[in-house]
Amino acid sequence: MKVQHTYICDYHKMVIQNARIRVKKESEDEVHEGDDVPEVDLYQLQVNTLRRYKKHFKISTRPGLNKAQLADILTKHFRTIQVSEKEAVTYFIYTVKSGRNKLDNRQPMDGQQNEYLDRY
């Protein structure tokens, strides 16, 4: 009897793994229905973006994770981050009004002291 192996391309492997993870995630979500946590789909991000997130927050993982596994781990981490709504709204308004991000340039423009940047 001759056995033939059918190989699945990386794209379809990821689709299957995402489906498995989402089924697992849905069963976990049923337990946490009362939580007021917004749903963010990190599976839509590129692998490089996920790696930068992992590096920024210094999250340790085993080497060789695929995109779905990495997104699953980072989603769990993302849900644990505490955010001050007041600070987030204040920063958003500052960003819109000033037309720049506080992370773009730490130095005040034209030698002026910016009190918002001093707080962060």
MOPAC internal coordinates of N, CA, C and O (Angstrom, degrees):
PM7 1SCF
backbone

  N    0.0000 0     0.00 0     0.00 0    0    0    0
  C    1.4370 1     0.00 0     0.00 0    1    0    0
  C    1.5286 1   108.46 1     0.00 0    2    1    0
  O    1.2310 1   121.10 1   -51.02 1    3    2    1
  N    1.3079 1   115.51 1   128.98 1    3    2    1
  C    1.4539 1   120.96 1  -179.08 1    5    3    2
  C    1.5320 1   109.12 1   -97.33 1    6    5    3
  O    1.2310 1   121.28 1   -51.93 1    7    6    5
  N    1.3347 1   115.15 1   128.07 1    7    6    5
  C    1.4568 1   120.20 1   179.84 1    9    7    6
  C    1.5159 1   108.71 1  -100.83 1   10    9    7
  O    1.2310 1   121.31 1   -52.56 1   11   10    9
  N    1.3093 1   115.11 1   127.44 1   11   10    9
  C    1.4566 1   119.58 1   177.19 1   13   11   10
  C    1.5220 1   108.66 1  -107.04 1   14   13   11
  O    1.2310 1   121.59 1   -45.96 1   15   14   13
  N    1.2922 1   114.57 1   134.04 1   15   14   13
  C    1.4593 1   119.34 1   178.07 1   17   15   14
  C    1.5204 1   108.82 1   -97.93 1   18   17   15
  O    1.2310 1   121.45 1   -48.30 1   19   18   17
  N    1.2936 1   114.82 1   131.70 1   19   18   17
  C    1.4481 1   119.90 1   176.54 1   21   19   18
  C    1.5239 1   107.64 1  -101.72 1   22   21   19
  O    1.2310 1   121.01 1   -60.85 1   23   22   21
  N    1.2992 1   115.68 1   119.15 1   23   22   21
  C    1.4565 1   120.48 1  -179.74 1   25   23   22
  C    1.5223 1   109.25 1   -95.71 1   26   25   23
  O    1.2310 1   121.41 1   -40.62 1   27   26   25
  N    1.3103 1   114.91 1   139.38 1   27   26   25
  C    1.4547 1   121.24 1  -179.85 1   29   27   26
  C    1.5235 1   107.75 1  -105.44 1   30   29   27
  O    1.2310 1   121.07 1   -45.04 1   31   30   29
  N    1.3154 1   115.55 1   134.96 1   31   30   29
  C    1.4628 1   119.24 1   179.63 1   33   31   30
  C    1.5358 1   109.78 1   -66.96 1   34   33   31
  O    1.2310 1   120.95 1   -18.32 1   35   34   33
  N    1.3178 1   115.79 1   161.68 1   35   34   33
  C    1.4640 1   121.22 1  -176.58 1   37   35   34
  C    1.5259 1   112.37 1   -58.66 1   38   37   35
  O    1.2310 1   120.36 1   141.85 1   39   38   37
  N    1.3241 1   116.92 1   -38.15 1   39   38   37
  C    1.4580 1   120.39 1  -179.77 1   41   39   38
  C    1.5277 1   111.11 1   -60.23 1   42   41   39
  O    1.2310 1   120.36 1   132.01 1   43   42   41
  N    1.3277 1   116.92 1   -47.99 1   43   42   41
  C    1.4598 1   120.12 1  -178.03 1   45   43   42
  C    1.5302 1   111.90 1   -71.82 1   46   45   43
  O    1.2310 1   120.21 1   149.94 1   47   46   45
  N    1.3343 1   117.20 1   -30.06 1   47   46   45
  C    1.4618 1   119.39 1   173.17 1   49   47   46
  C    1.5254 1   109.83 1   -60.80 1   50   49   47
  O    1.2310 1   121.26 1   136.18 1   51   50   49
  N    1.3355 1   115.19 1   -43.82 1   51   50   49
  C    1.4559 1   119.76 1  -179.28 1   53   51   50
  C    1.5307 1   110.85 1   -65.24 1   54   53   51
  O    1.2310 1   120.11 1   140.89 1   55   54   53
  N    1.3237 1   117.39 1   -39.11 1   55   54   53
  C    1.4595 1   121.18 1   178.57 1   57   55   54
  C    1.5350 1   110.01 1   -61.68 1   58   57   55
  O    1.2310 1   120.45 1   135.64 1   59   58   57
  N    1.3146 1   116.74 1   -44.36 1   59   58   57
  C    1.4706 1   121.35 1   179.57 1   61   59   58
  C    1.5236 1   110.32 1   -65.16 1   62   61   59
  O    1.2310 1   120.32 1   135.27 1   63   62   61
  N    1.3374 1   117.00 1   -44.73 1   63   62   61
  C    1.4710 1   119.88 1  -179.59 1   65   63   62
  C    1.5219 1   111.00 1   -65.65 1   66   65   63
  O    1.2310 1   119.81 1   140.61 1   67   66   65
  N    1.3336 1   117.96 1   -39.39 1   67   66   65
  C    1.4621 1   120.55 1   176.97 1   69   67   66
  C    1.5233 1   110.75 1   -61.75 1   70   69   67
  O    1.2310 1   120.36 1   139.08 1   71   70   69
  N    1.3264 1   116.91 1   -40.92 1   71   70   69
  C    1.4625 1   120.22 1   178.82 1   73   71   70
  C    1.5272 1   110.57 1   -63.76 1   74   73   71
  O    1.2310 1   120.01 1   137.80 1   75   74   73
  N    1.3231 1   117.58 1   -42.20 1   75   74   73
  C    1.4643 1   120.95 1   178.49 1   77   75   74
  C    1.5232 1   111.12 1   -63.82 1   78   77   75
  O    1.2310 1   121.00 1   136.24 1   79   78   77
  N    1.3329 1   115.69 1   -43.76 1   79   78   77
  C    1.4675 1   119.88 1  -178.61 1   81   79   78
  C    1.5233 1   110.39 1   -66.56 1   82   81   79
  O    1.2310 1   120.57 1   139.52 1   83   82   81
  N    1.3237 1   116.51 1   -40.48 1   83   82   81
  C    1.4672 1   119.21 1  -179.28 1   85   83   82
  C    1.5207 1   111.66 1   -66.64 1   86   85   83
  O    1.2310 1   120.03 1   144.16 1   87   86   85
  N    1.3208 1   117.55 1   -35.84 1   87   86   85
  C    1.4632 1   120.33 1   176.11 1   89   87   86
  C    1.5208 1   108.88 1   -64.30 1   90   89   87
  O    1.2310 1   120.58 1   136.12 1   91   90   89
  N    1.3299 1   116.49 1   -43.88 1   91   90   89
  C    1.4603 1   121.10 1   177.83 1   93   91   90
  C    1.5219 1   110.29 1   -63.07 1   94   93   91
  O    1.2310 1   120.60 1   137.95 1   95   94   93
  N    1.3390 1   116.47 1   -42.05 1   95   94   93
  C    1.4596 1   122.17 1  -178.97 1   97   95   94
  C    1.5337 1   110.46 1   -65.15 1   98   97   95
  O    1.2310 1   120.08 1   139.64 1   99   98   97
  N    1.3279 1   117.46 1   -40.36 1   99   98   97
  C    1.4623 1   120.89 1   179.46 1  101   99   98
  C    1.5189 1   110.96 1   -63.10 1  102  101   99
  O    1.2310 1   120.35 1   141.55 1  103  102  101
  N    1.3331 1   116.93 1   -38.45 1  103  102  101
  C    1.4615 1   118.95 1   178.64 1  105  103  102
  C    1.5229 1   110.46 1   -68.61 1  106  105  103
  O    1.2310 1   119.74 1   145.95 1  107  106  105
  N    1.3421 1   118.11 1   -34.05 1  107  106  105
  C    1.4624 1   121.37 1   175.97 1  109  107  106
  C    1.5189 1   110.72 1   -70.64 1  110  109  107
  O    1.2310 1   119.70 1   145.08 1  111  110  109
  N    1.3370 1   118.18 1   -34.92 1  111  110  109
  C    1.4544 1   122.11 1  -178.71 1  113  111  110
  C    1.5185 1   111.81 1   -67.14 1  114  113  111
  O    1.2310 1   120.17 1   150.67 1  115  114  113
  N    1.3299 1   117.29 1   -29.33 1  115  114  113
  C    1.4506 1   119.91 1   178.36 1  117  115  114
  C    1.5227 1   110.98 1   -62.06 1  118  117  115
  O    1.2310 1   120.55 1   147.57 1  119  118  117
  N    1.3140 1   116.55 1   -32.43 1  119  118  117
  C    1.4536 1   121.23 1   178.75 1  121  119  118
  C    1.5239 1   110.31 1   -73.06 1  122  121  119
  O    1.2310 1   119.94 1   147.01 1  123  122  121
  N    1.3377 1   117.72 1   -32.99 1  123  122  121
  C    1.4563 1   122.53 1  -174.18 1  125  123  122
  C    1.5317 1   112.13 1  -106.20 1  126  125  123
  O    1.2310 1   119.41 1  -145.49 1  127  126  125
  N    1.3206 1   118.72 1    34.51 1  127  126  125
  C    1.4558 1   120.76 1  -176.44 1  129  127  126
  C    1.5171 1   113.17 1   -61.38 1  130  129  127
  O    1.2310 1   119.32 1   148.91 1  131  130  129
  N    1.3216 1   118.91 1   -31.09 1  131  130  129
  C    1.4512 1   121.72 1  -176.11 1  133  131  130
  C    1.5103 1   114.01 1   -77.93 1  134  133  131
  O    1.2310 1   119.44 1   168.98 1  135  134  133
  N    1.3263 1   118.67 1   -11.02 1  135  134  133
  C    1.4563 1   121.42 1  -178.69 1  137  135  134
  C    1.5247 1   110.19 1   -66.90 1  138  137  135
  O    1.2310 1   121.24 1   -36.77 1  139  138  137
  N    1.3361 1   115.23 1   143.23 1  139  138  137
  C    1.4541 1   120.94 1   178.94 1  141  139  138
  C    1.5223 1   108.96 1  -103.37 1  142  141  139
  O    1.2310 1   120.67 1  -121.07 1  143  142  141
  N    1.3306 1   116.32 1    58.93 1  143  142  141
  C    1.4612 1   122.32 1  -177.69 1  145  143  142
  C    1.5243 1   108.19 1  -110.79 1  146  145  143
  O    1.2310 1   120.22 1   -56.22 1  147  146  145
  N    1.3428 1   117.19 1   123.78 1  147  146  145
  C    1.4668 1   118.06 1   178.23 1  149  147  146
  C    1.5238 1   110.74 1   -66.68 1  150  149  147
  O    1.2310 1   120.90 1   -34.81 1  151  150  149
  N    1.3016 1   115.89 1   145.19 1  151  150  149
  C    1.4623 1   120.94 1  -179.08 1  153  151  150
  C    1.5177 1   109.89 1   -87.60 1  154  153  151
  O    1.2310 1   120.44 1   -56.56 1  155  154  153
  N    1.3157 1   116.77 1   123.44 1  155  154  153
  C    1.4563 1   122.85 1   177.90 1  157  155  154
  C    1.5205 1   107.04 1  -120.13 1  158  157  155
  O    1.2310 1   120.83 1   -53.43 1  159  158  157
  N    1.3203 1   116.03 1   126.57 1  159  158  157
  C    1.4524 1   120.82 1  -176.57 1  161  159  158
  C    1.5221 1   109.85 1   -94.66 1  162  161  159
  O    1.2310 1   120.63 1   -89.28 1  163  162  161
  N    1.3330 1   116.40 1    90.72 1  163  162  161
  C    1.4566 1   120.97 1   179.75 1  165  163  162
  C    1.5252 1   111.84 1   -71.63 1  166  165  163
  O    1.2310 1   120.05 1   167.69 1  167  166  165
  N    1.3241 1   117.50 1   -12.31 1  167  166  165
  C    1.4659 1   121.35 1   179.15 1  169  167  166
  C    1.5242 1   111.41 1   -66.01 1  170  169  167
  O    1.2310 1   120.38 1   159.97 1  171  170  169
  N    1.3448 1   116.88 1   -20.03 1  171  170  169
  C    1.4562 1   120.85 1  -178.85 1  173  171  170
  C    1.5277 1   112.69 1   -82.50 1  174  173  171
  O    1.2310 1   120.13 1   167.45 1  175  174  173
  N    1.3404 1   117.35 1   -12.55 1  175  174  173
  C    1.4553 1   120.83 1  -178.73 1  177  175  174
  C    1.5233 1   111.44 1   -79.48 1  178  177  175
  O    1.2310 1   120.91 1   -21.80 1  179  178  177
  N    1.3208 1   115.87 1   158.20 1  179  178  177
  C    1.4543 1   120.57 1   177.03 1  181  179  178
  C    1.5234 1   109.72 1   -75.28 1  182  181  179
  O    1.2310 1   120.55 1   -23.40 1  183  182  181
  N    1.3121 1   116.56 1   156.60 1  183  182  181
  C    1.4630 1   121.84 1  -178.31 1  185  183  182
  C    1.5270 1   110.63 1   -59.52 1  186  185  183
  O    1.2310 1   119.75 1   139.30 1  187  186  185
  N    1.3307 1   118.08 1   -40.70 1  187  186  185
  C    1.4615 1   120.31 1   179.53 1  189  187  186
  C    1.5254 1   111.43 1   -61.65 1  190  189  187
  O    1.2310 1   120.13 1   142.59 1  191  190  189
  N    1.3250 1   117.36 1   -37.41 1  191  190  189
  C    1.4579 1   121.52 1   177.95 1  193  191  190
  C    1.5235 1   110.03 1   -65.99 1  194  193  191
  O    1.2310 1   120.43 1   137.76 1  195  194  193
  N    1.3232 1   116.78 1   -42.24 1  195  194  193
  C    1.4643 1   120.60 1   177.80 1  197  195  194
  C    1.5265 1   110.87 1   -62.94 1  198  197  195
  O    1.2310 1   120.67 1   140.66 1  199  198  197
  N    1.3217 1   116.32 1   -39.34 1  199  198  197
  C    1.4718 1   119.87 1   178.88 1  201  199  198
  C    1.5284 1   111.35 1   -66.59 1  202  201  199
  O    1.2310 1   120.46 1   141.46 1  203  202  201
  N    1.3430 1   116.73 1   -38.54 1  203  202  201
  C    1.4644 1   119.70 1   177.49 1  205  203  202
  C    1.5239 1   110.73 1   -64.97 1  206  205  203
  O    1.2310 1   120.26 1   140.28 1  207  206  205
  N    1.3316 1   117.11 1   -39.72 1  207  206  205
  C    1.4653 1   121.66 1   176.29 1  209  207  206
  C    1.5259 1   109.55 1   -60.26 1  210  209  207
  O    1.2310 1   121.06 1   132.74 1  211  210  209
  N    1.3205 1   115.58 1   -47.26 1  211  210  209
  C    1.4671 1   121.57 1   179.76 1  213  211  210
  C    1.5262 1   110.76 1   -59.85 1  214  213  211
  O    1.2310 1   120.46 1   136.73 1  215  214  213
  N    1.3160 1   116.73 1   -43.27 1  215  214  213
  C    1.4637 1   121.20 1  -179.72 1  217  215  214
  C    1.5249 1   111.01 1   -68.10 1  218  217  215
  O    1.2310 1   120.12 1   138.30 1  219  218  217
  N    1.3266 1   117.38 1   -41.70 1  219  218  217
  C    1.4614 1   121.62 1  -178.42 1  221  219  218
  C    1.5269 1   111.48 1   -60.92 1  222  221  219
  O    1.2310 1   120.82 1   136.37 1  223  222  221
  N    1.3246 1   116.04 1   -43.63 1  223  222  221
  C    1.4620 1   120.54 1  -178.33 1  225  223  222
  C    1.5291 1   113.17 1   -91.58 1  226  225  223
  O    1.2310 1   120.93 1  -176.96 1  227  226  225
  N    1.3470 1   115.83 1     3.04 1  227  226  225
  C    1.4633 1   122.08 1   177.78 1  229  227  226
  C    1.5350 1   111.60 1    53.12 1  230  229  227
  O    1.2310 1   121.34 1  -127.70 1  231  230  229
  N    1.3158 1   115.03 1    52.30 1  231  230  229
  C    1.4648 1   121.99 1   179.46 1  233  231  230
  C    1.5200 1   108.08 1   -90.59 1  234  233  231
  O    1.2310 1   120.74 1   -55.43 1  235  234  233
  N    1.3175 1   116.20 1   124.57 1  235  234  233
  C    1.4645 1   119.09 1   179.73 1  237  235  234
  C    1.5266 1   109.90 1   -91.34 1  238  237  235
  O    1.2310 1   121.38 1   -46.97 1  239  238  237
  N    1.3177 1   114.97 1   133.03 1  239  238  237
  C    1.4657 1   121.87 1   177.90 1  241  239  238
  C    1.5179 1   107.53 1  -138.57 1  242  241  239
  O    1.2310 1   121.45 1   -14.55 1  243  242  241
  N    1.2944 1   114.84 1   165.45 1  243  242  241
  C    1.4621 1   118.22 1   175.55 1  245  243  242
  C    1.5233 1   108.48 1   -74.40 1  246  245  243
  O    1.2310 1   119.98 1   -30.12 1  247  246  245
  N    1.3220 1   117.64 1   149.88 1  247  246  245
  C    1.4714 1   120.11 1  -179.44 1  249  247  246
  C    1.5271 1   111.94 1   -70.33 1  250  249  247
  O    1.2310 1   121.08 1   -24.57 1  251  250  249
  N    1.3102 1   115.54 1   155.43 1  251  250  249
  C    1.4619 1   120.75 1   173.93 1  253  251  250
  C    1.5142 1   115.07 1    84.26 1  254  253  251
  O    1.2310 1   119.44 1  -160.41 1  255  254  253
  N    1.3229 1   118.68 1    19.59 1  255  254  253
  C    1.4561 1   120.30 1   178.31 1  257  255  254
  C    1.5203 1   110.12 1   -73.44 1  258  257  255
  O    1.2310 1   120.69 1   -36.74 1  259  258  257
  N    1.3235 1   116.30 1   143.26 1  259  258  257
  C    1.4576 1   118.82 1   174.47 1  261  259  258
  C    1.5318 1   109.04 1   -85.41 1  262  261  259
  O    1.2310 1   120.40 1    -3.53 1  263  262  261
  N    1.3069 1   116.83 1   176.47 1  263  262  261
  C    1.4639 1   121.74 1  -175.21 1  265  263  262
  C    1.5252 1   111.93 1   -59.65 1  266  265  263
  O    1.2310 1   119.67 1   136.34 1  267  266  265
  N    1.3104 1   118.24 1   -43.66 1  267  266  265
  C    1.4625 1   121.38 1  -177.94 1  269  267  266
  C    1.5252 1   111.28 1   -64.72 1  270  269  267
  O    1.2310 1   120.11 1   137.53 1  271  270  269
  N    1.3189 1   117.40 1   -42.47 1  271  270  269
  C    1.4581 1   120.85 1   179.82 1  273  271  270
  C    1.5230 1   110.52 1   -66.46 1  274  273  271
  O    1.2310 1   120.68 1   137.61 1  275  274  273
  N    1.3183 1   116.31 1   -42.39 1  275  274  273
  C    1.4582 1   120.62 1   179.25 1  277  275  274
  C    1.5314 1   110.78 1   -64.55 1  278  277  275
  O    1.2310 1   120.43 1   136.06 1  279  278  277
  N    1.3206 1   116.78 1   -43.94 1  279  278  277
  C    1.4673 1   121.05 1   178.65 1  281  279  278
  C    1.5224 1   110.93 1   -62.03 1  282  281  279
  O    1.2310 1   120.03 1   142.11 1  283  282  281
  N    1.3139 1   117.55 1   -37.89 1  283  282  281
  C    1.4650 1   121.34 1   179.11 1  285  283  282
  C    1.5242 1   110.86 1   -64.08 1  286  285  283
  O    1.2310 1   120.07 1   133.87 1  287  286  285
  N    1.3199 1   117.46 1   -46.13 1  287  286  285
  C    1.4655 1   122.24 1   179.57 1  289  287  286
  C    1.5251 1   110.23 1   -63.93 1  290  289  287
  O    1.2310 1   120.33 1   136.14 1  291  290  289
  N    1.3274 1   116.97 1   -43.86 1  291  290  289
  C    1.4586 1   120.61 1  -178.32 1  293  291  290
  C    1.5209 1   112.22 1   -70.56 1  294  293  291
  O    1.2310 1   120.11 1   148.93 1  295  294  293
  N    1.3290 1   117.40 1   -31.07 1  295  294  293
  C    1.4655 1   120.42 1   175.81 1  297  295  294
  C    1.5198 1   109.96 1   -64.29 1  298  297  295
  O    1.2310 1   120.46 1   137.74 1  299  298  297
  N    1.3196 1   116.72 1   -42.26 1  299  298  297
  C    1.4713 1   120.13 1   177.36 1  301  299  298
  C    1.5233 1   110.34 1   -61.53 1  302  301  299
  O    1.2310 1   120.50 1   138.48 1  303  302  301
  N    1.3465 1   116.64 1   -41.52 1  303  302  301
  C    1.4625 1   119.98 1   177.85 1  305  303  302
  C    1.5249 1   110.64 1   -65.16 1  306  305  303
  O    1.2310 1   120.51 1   135.86 1  307  306  305
  N    1.3314 1   116.63 1   -44.14 1  307  306  305
  C    1.4658 1   121.80 1  -177.60 1  309  307  306
  C    1.5265 1   110.92 1   -57.50 1  310  309  307
  O    1.2310 1   120.52 1   141.92 1  311  310  309
  N    1.3122 1   116.62 1   -38.08 1  311  310  309
  C    1.4676 1   120.99 1  -179.39 1  313  311  310
  C    1.5239 1   112.60 1   -67.80 1  314  313  311
  O    1.2310 1   119.96 1   160.45 1  315  314  313
  N    1.3290 1   117.67 1   -19.55 1  315  314  313
  C    1.4636 1   120.13 1  -178.12 1  317  315  314
  C    1.5300 1   113.03 1   -90.04 1  318  317  315
  O    1.2310 1   120.01 1   170.45 1  319  318  317
  N    1.3288 1   117.58 1    -9.55 1  319  318  317
  C    1.4616 1   120.67 1  -177.14 1  321  319  318
  C    1.5229 1   109.88 1   -72.64 1  322  321  319
  O    1.2310 1   121.14 1   -52.26 1  323  322  321
  N    1.3283 1   115.42 1   127.74 1  323  322  321
  C    1.4590 1   121.01 1   176.75 1  325  323  322
  C    1.5245 1   108.48 1   -89.58 1  326  325  323
  O    1.2310 1   120.35 1   -47.30 1  327  326  325
  N    1.3291 1   116.93 1   132.70 1  327  326  325
  C    1.4501 1   121.89 1  -178.52 1  329  327  326
  C    1.5171 1   109.16 1  -124.88 1  330  329  327
  O    1.2310 1   120.95 1   -49.45 1  331  330  329
  N    1.3377 1   115.79 1   130.55 1  331  330  329
  C    1.4568 1   121.17 1   174.17 1  333  331  330
  C    1.5222 1   107.41 1   -82.73 1  334  333  331
  O    1.2310 1   120.96 1   -64.90 1  335  334  333
  N    1.3230 1   115.78 1   115.10 1  335  334  333
  C    1.4628 1   119.99 1  -177.01 1  337  335  334
  C    1.5270 1   110.98 1   -60.53 1  338  337  335
  O    1.2310 1   120.28 1   139.06 1  339  338  337
  N    1.3154 1   117.08 1   -40.94 1  339  338  337
  C    1.4663 1   120.90 1  -178.77 1  341  339  338
  C    1.5317 1   111.13 1   -62.14 1  342  341  339
  O    1.2310 1   120.27 1   134.18 1  343  342  341
  N    1.3275 1   117.09 1   -45.82 1  343  342  341
  C    1.4565 1   120.67 1   178.99 1  345  343  342
  C    1.5259 1   111.39 1   -65.12 1  346  345  343
  O    1.2310 1   120.22 1   139.87 1  347  346  345
  N    1.3215 1   117.19 1   -40.13 1  347  346  345
  C    1.4645 1   120.61 1  -178.98 1  349  347  346
  C    1.5278 1   110.88 1   -64.44 1  350  349  347
  O    1.2310 1   120.32 1   136.79 1  351  350  349
  N    1.3305 1   116.99 1   -43.21 1  351  350  349
  C    1.4601 1   120.37 1   179.83 1  353  351  350
  C    1.5265 1   109.94 1   -67.53 1  354  353  351
  O    1.2310 1   120.23 1   138.01 1  355  354  353
  N    1.3453 1   117.17 1   -41.99 1  355  354  353
  C    1.4626 1   121.15 1   178.34 1  357  355  354
  C    1.5221 1   110.54 1   -60.00 1  358  357  355
  O    1.2310 1   120.45 1   133.90 1  359  358  357
  N    1.3138 1   116.75 1   -46.10 1  359  358  357
  C    1.4626 1   120.77 1   179.60 1  361  359  358
  C    1.5268 1   111.25 1   -64.05 1  362  361  359
  O    1.2310 1   120.29 1   138.96 1  363  362  361
  N    1.3189 1   117.05 1   -41.04 1  363  362  361
  C    1.4664 1   121.15 1   179.31 1  365  363  362
  C    1.5270 1   110.16 1   -60.73 1  366  365  363
  O    1.2310 1   120.31 1   133.41 1  367  366  365
  N    1.3251 1   117.02 1   -46.59 1  367  366  365
  C    1.4661 1   120.72 1  -179.91 1  369  367  366
  C    1.5217 1   110.09 1   -63.05 1  370  369  367
  O    1.2310 1   120.32 1   137.32 1  371  370  369
  N    1.3322 1   116.99 1   -42.68 1  371  370  369
  C    1.4602 1   121.17 1   177.35 1  373  371  370
  C    1.5300 1   110.42 1   -58.52 1  374  373  371
  O    1.2310 1   120.37 1   134.42 1  375  374  373
  N    1.3169 1   116.90 1   -45.58 1  375  374  373
  C    1.4535 1   121.43 1  -178.24 1  377  375  374
  C    1.5234 1   111.33 1   -62.86 1  378  377  375
  O    1.2310 1   120.30 1   137.16 1  379  378  377
  N    1.3161 1   117.04 1   -42.84 1  379  378  377
  C    1.4606 1   121.04 1  -179.41 1  381  379  378
  C    1.5301 1   110.80 1   -66.82 1  382  381  379
  O    1.2310 1   120.65 1   134.29 1  383  382  381
  N    1.3286 1   116.37 1   -45.71 1  383  382  381
  C    1.4674 1   119.59 1  -177.44 1  385  383  382
  C    1.5237 1   112.63 1   -69.28 1  386  385  383
  O    1.2310 1   120.00 1   141.43 1  387  386  385
  N    1.3197 1   117.60 1   -38.57 1  387  386  385
  C    1.4592 1   120.25 1  -176.21 1  389  387  386
  C    1.5259 1   112.22 1   -85.00 1  390  389  387
  O    1.2310 1   120.42 1   161.36 1  391  390  389
  N    1.3066 1   116.81 1   -18.64 1  391  390  389
  C    1.4590 1   120.66 1  -179.98 1  393  391  390
  C    1.5192 1   113.11 1    74.39 1  394  393  391
  O    1.2310 1   120.37 1  -165.10 1  395  394  393
  N    1.3262 1   116.91 1    14.90 1  395  394  393
  C    1.4637 1   119.18 1   177.76 1  397  395  394
  C    1.5177 1   109.72 1  -146.37 1  398  397  395
  O    1.2310 1   121.71 1   -14.50 1  399  398  397
  N    1.2989 1   114.34 1   165.50 1  399  398  397
  C    1.4530 1   122.16 1  -177.31 1  401  399  398
  C    1.5184 1   108.25 1  -102.08 1  402  401  399
  O    1.2310 1   119.75 1   -39.08 1  403  402  401
  N    1.3271 1   118.09 1   140.92 1  403  402  401
  C    1.4656 1   120.48 1  -179.34 1  405  403  402
  C    1.5284 1   111.38 1   -61.40 1  406  405  403
  O    1.2310 1   120.17 1   157.39 1  407  406  405
  N    1.3200 1   117.28 1   -22.61 1  407  406  405
  C    1.4510 1   120.56 1  -179.46 1  409  407  406
  C    1.5311 1   112.23 1   -83.10 1  410  409  407
  O    1.2310 1   120.24 1   163.99 1  411  410  409
  N    1.3396 1   117.14 1   -16.01 1  411  410  409
  C    1.4591 1   120.56 1  -179.24 1  413  411  410
  C    1.5189 1   112.27 1   -68.23 1  414  413  411
  O    1.2310 1   120.65 1   139.06 1  415  414  413
  N    1.3133 1   116.36 1   -40.94 1  415  414  413
  C    1.4577 1   120.43 1  -175.16 1  417  415  414
  C    1.5228 1   109.09 1  -150.19 1  418  417  415
  O    1.2310 1   120.43 1   -65.52 1  419  418  417
  N    1.3061 1   116.77 1   114.48 1  419  418  417
  C    1.4617 1   121.09 1  -178.75 1  421  419  418
  C    1.5297 1   112.47 1   -77.69 1  422  421  419
  O    1.2310 1   119.83 1   161.76 1  423  422  421
  N    1.3467 1   117.93 1   -18.24 1  423  422  421
  C    1.4630 1   121.61 1  -178.18 1  425  423  422
  C    1.5312 1   109.52 1   -87.42 1  426  425  423
  O    1.2310 1   119.99 1   -44.10 1  427  426  425
  N    1.3535 1   117.63 1   135.90 1  427  426  425
  C    1.4712 1   120.04 1   176.61 1  429  427  426
  C    1.5213 1   110.70 1   -64.14 1  430  429  427
  O    1.2310 1   120.37 1   -31.64 1  431  430  429
  N    1.3168 1   116.90 1   148.36 1  431  430  429
  C    1.4552 1   122.22 1  -179.30 1  433  431  430
  C    1.5259 1   109.72 1   -77.00 1  434  433  431
  O    1.2310 1   119.69 1   -36.88 1  435  434  433
  N    1.3235 1   118.20 1   143.12 1  435  434  433
  C    1.4611 1   125.56 1   175.41 1  437  435  434
  C    1.5286 1   112.98 1    55.99 1  438  437  435
  O    1.2310 1   119.71 1  -150.40 1  439  438  437
  N    1.3078 1   118.16 1    29.60 1  439  438  437
  C    1.4546 1   121.63 1   177.87 1  441  439  438
  C    1.5235 1   114.10 1    71.63 1  442  441  439
  O    1.2310 1   119.72 1  -175.91 1  443  442  441
  N    1.3217 1   118.13 1     4.09 1  443  442  441
  C    1.4601 1   120.51 1  -179.92 1  445  443  442
  C    1.5163 1   109.41 1   -81.77 1  446  445  443
  O    1.2310 1   121.35 1   -33.75 1  447  446  445
  N    1.3263 1   115.03 1   146.25 1  447  446  445
  C    1.4603 1   120.46 1   178.10 1  449  447  446
  C    1.5263 1   107.98 1   -86.57 1  450  449  447
  O    1.2310 1   120.21 1   -52.68 1  451  450  449
  N    1.3011 1   117.21 1   127.32 1  451  450  449
  C    1.4519 1   121.43 1   179.08 1  453  451  450
  C    1.5175 1   108.27 1  -105.54 1  454  453  451
  O    1.2310 1   120.56 1   -65.94 1  455  454  453
  N    1.3300 1   116.54 1   114.06 1  455  454  453
  C    1.4604 1   119.20 1  -174.34 1  457  455  454
  C    1.5279 1   112.97 1   -66.28 1  458  457  455
  O    1.2310 1   120.01 1   151.60 1  459  458  457
  N    1.3421 1   117.59 1   -28.40 1  459  458  457
  C    1.4633 1   118.40 1   178.72 1  461  459  458
  C    1.5263 1   110.37 1   -66.66 1  462  461  459
  O    1.2310 1   120.38 1   136.56 1  463  462  461
  N    1.3274 1   116.89 1   -43.44 1  463  462  461
  C    1.4599 1   120.06 1  -179.10 1  465  463  462
  C    1.5222 1   110.70 1   -65.57 1  466  465  463
  O    1.2310 1   119.73 1   148.26 1  467  466  465
  N    1.3204 1   118.12 1   -31.74 1  467  466  465
  C    1.4576 1   120.80 1   179.08 1  469  467  466
  C    1.5281 1   111.60 1   -64.99 1  470  469  467
  O    1.2310 1   120.25 1   148.19 1  471  470  469
  N    1.3148 1   117.13 1   -31.81 1  471  470  469
  C    1.4697 1   119.77 1  -179.45 1  473  471  470
  C    1.5131 1   112.25 1   -70.31 1  474  473  471
  O    1.2310 1   119.82 1   156.47 1  475  474  473
  N    1.3136 1   117.95 1   -23.53 1  475  474  473
  C    1.4585 1   120.81 1  -176.97 1  477  475  474
  C    1.4776 1   109.18 1  -114.27 1  478  477  475
  O    1.2310 1   120.10 1   180.00 1  479  478  477

